[in-house]
Amino acid sequence: MSSIARYLPAVGLLVTMSAAAFQPPTPEMGALARGFALPGVGRLHVLQAGTSDVHLELGSYNEFEVRDSGGESITVDGEDARLLAQFHIGLGDGWDAGVGLPFLIQGGGYLDGLIQNWHSTFGLPNAGRQYAPSNRYLYRYTVDGQTRLNVAHSSNHVGDMQLDLGRRLASNLALRGMVKLPTGDTTISLATVPGAVHCGSTMA
């Protein structure tokens, strides 16, 4: 996908709840990017052997972009809420491991009106939101008249499972690797790439 698809204007609201030490929130990403194990700020600590923690994270993400250029056309208009449950356990010798599973509610933008009013109040551009149908859910991508993506239905579903392994390098430095498994339903989830396993790493 060329530069026309590199859209990132969005508004994210994030609430985190953790039963253990501070953990950086998972980066909020658009629906088309979420299916990949993109690097983010990892956990800042590695658990001691025999200890564990549970982390719950609730986020809402609203995105809108319409572009048409050089035979390509993309419409990105939607909103989702995500509840992410993560469990980590210390393995000893400076290692820990974790598993995370998100539940996604994808649909139209109930925050559309709030965002437009915010932009109007402070004189910010609306990127054409005011001309689009309210509460619409549409992800469409066409190239030379051929539709490559067309999703216009909302859904509630379990997303892709993510496994991670952490290694303490110093008292305040850790290296983490992650694997994202395609456990989500590919027929309804933009965040699941059929049959694909994605790997990534991060240092914190």
URKAKA-V52437 format. One record per helix or strand of 3 or more residues. SS is the DSSP state (~ for helix, > for strand). FROM is the first residue (numbers start at 1). TO is the last residue. If there is no record, write none. Layout:
ss=SS from=FROM to=TO
ss=SS from=FROM to=TO
This chain:
ss=~ from=3 to=5
ss=> from=10 to=18
ss=> from=52 to=69
ss=> from=72 to=92
ss=> from=95 to=107
ss=~ from=112 to=121
ss=~ from=129 to=131
ss=> from=138 to=143
ss=> from=146 to=151
ss=> from=155 to=158
ss=> from=161 to=170
ss=> from=173 to=181
ss=> from=198 to=203
